[in-house]
């Protein structure tokens, strides 16, 4: 019987180590940090504009209002996404000035989609949106 209890103890310790490792991995994944966390914190103007843009677009903001917000975002964008923010703003300005036929062409540009994703990712990772949002549980 000593052999069996020894085996049970080893299995129990192995299970405990696996559970602890899973908890550490889950905590790291849920922290919202990634390689961009080594980047400097964005200016408050960038974070404010990013959050405002997100909220206003959800509520159907006009193109003019979106451009006004994006101007602030681009002015305050961190160096690592400055070119992406400028491209996003320029494309929105071009979209506003374009005819309906030209607008359809502008909507499908993969370079702009990539730039928008980079700006969004930087805002989400650099501006602590998850910690600030009410009801986030933090």
C-alpha positions in Angstrom: 0.0 0.0 0.0 2.9 2.4 0.5 3.7 2.2 -3.3 0.1 3.2 -4.1 0.1 6.2 -1.7 3.4 7.3 -3.1 2.1 7.2 -6.7 -1.1 9.1 -5.6 1.1 11.8 -3.9 3.2 12.2 -7.1 0.1 12.5 -9.3 -1.4 15.0 -6.8 1.8 17.1 -6.9 1.9 16.9 -10.7 -1.7 18.0 -10.9 -1.1 20.9 -8.5 1.9 22.1 -10.6 -0.3 21.9 -13.7 -3.1 23.9 -12.1 -0.6 26.5 -10.8 0.9 26.8 -14.3 -2.6 27.2 -15.8 -3.5 29.9 -13.3 -0.3 31.8 -14.1 -0.8 31.5 -17.9 -4.5 32.7 -17.5 -3.5 35.6 -15.4 -0.8 36.7 -17.9 -3.2 36.3 -20.9 -6.0 38.3 -19.1 -3.7 41.1 -18.1 -4.0 42.6 -21.6 -0.2 43.0 -21.8 1.8 41.9 -24.8 5.0 43.0 -26.5 3.7 46.5 -26.9 3.7 47.0 -23.2 7.4 47.8 -23.4 6.4 50.9 -25.5 6.0 54.2 -23.7 2.6 55.2 -22.5 0.7 57.3 -25.1 -0.2 60.9 -24.5 -3.5 61.5 -22.7 -4.8 63.2 -25.9 -4.3 60.0 -27.9 -6.2 57.9 -25.3 -9.0 60.4 -24.9 -9.4 60.7 -28.7 -9.3 56.9 -29.2 -11.9 56.3 -26.5 -14.1 59.1 -27.8 -13.9 57.9 -31.4 -14.9 54.4 -30.3 -17.9 55.7 -28.4 -19.0 58.2 -31.0 -18.7 55.8 -33.9 -20.9 53.3 -32.0 -23.6 56.1 -31.8 -23.4 56.9 -35.5 -21.1 60.0 -35.5 -21.0 62.0 -38.7 -17.9 61.8 -40.9 -17.1 65.4 -39.9 -17.2 64.6 -36.2 -15.1 61.5 -36.8 -12.5 63.6 -38.6 -12.4 66.1 -35.8 -11.7 63.3 -33.3 -9.1 61.7 -35.6 -7.2 65.0 -36.0 -6.7 65.0 -32.2 -5.8 61.3 -32.2 -3.2 61.8 -35.0 -1.7 64.9 -33.3 -1.1 63.0 -30.1 -0.3 59.6 -31.6 2.8 57.8 -30.3 5.7 57.6 -32.7 5.2 53.8 -33.3 1.7 54.4 -34.8 2.0 58.0 -36.0 2.2 57.1 -39.7 -0.8 54.8 -39.2 -2.9 57.5 -37.5 -2.0 60.0 -40.2 -3.0 57.5 -42.9 -6.3 56.8 -41.1 -7.0 60.5 -40.9 -6.0 61.3 -44.5 -8.2 58.4 -45.8 -11.2 59.7 -43.8 -10.7 63.2 -45.2 -10.5 61.7 -48.7 -13.6 59.6 -48.0 -15.5 62.8 -47.0 -14.5 64.6 -50.2 -15.2 61.6 -52.5 -18.2 60.8 -54.6 -20.2 57.6 -53.8 -18.3 55.6 -56.5 -14.9 56.7 -55.1 -16.0 56.0 -51.5 -16.6 52.3 -52.4 -13.0 52.1 -53.7 -11.6 53.8 -50.6 -13.4 51.4 -48.2 -11.6 48.3 -49.3 -8.0 49.4 -49.0 -6.0 46.8 -47.0 -3.3 49.3 -46.1 -5.8 51.5 -44.3 -7.4 48.5 -42.6 -4.0 47.5 -41.3 -3.3 51.1 -40.1 -6.6 51.2 -38.3 -5.9 47.9 -36.6 -2.5 49.1 -35.5 -4.0 52.3 -34.0 -6.7 50.3 -32.3 -4.3 47.8 -30.9 -2.0 50.5 -29.6 -4.9 52.3 -27.9 -6.2 49.1 -26.3 -2.8 48.1 -25.1 -1.5 51.5 -24.1 -4.4 53.3 -22.7 -5.7 50.8 -20.1 -9.2 50.8 -21.5 -9.9 47.5 -19.9 -9.1 48.8 -16.4 -11.2 52.0 -16.9 -14.4 50.6 -18.3 -17.2 50.4 -15.8 -18.3 46.8 -15.3 -15.0 45.3 -16.4 -14.7 43.7 -12.9 -11.4 45.4 -12.2 
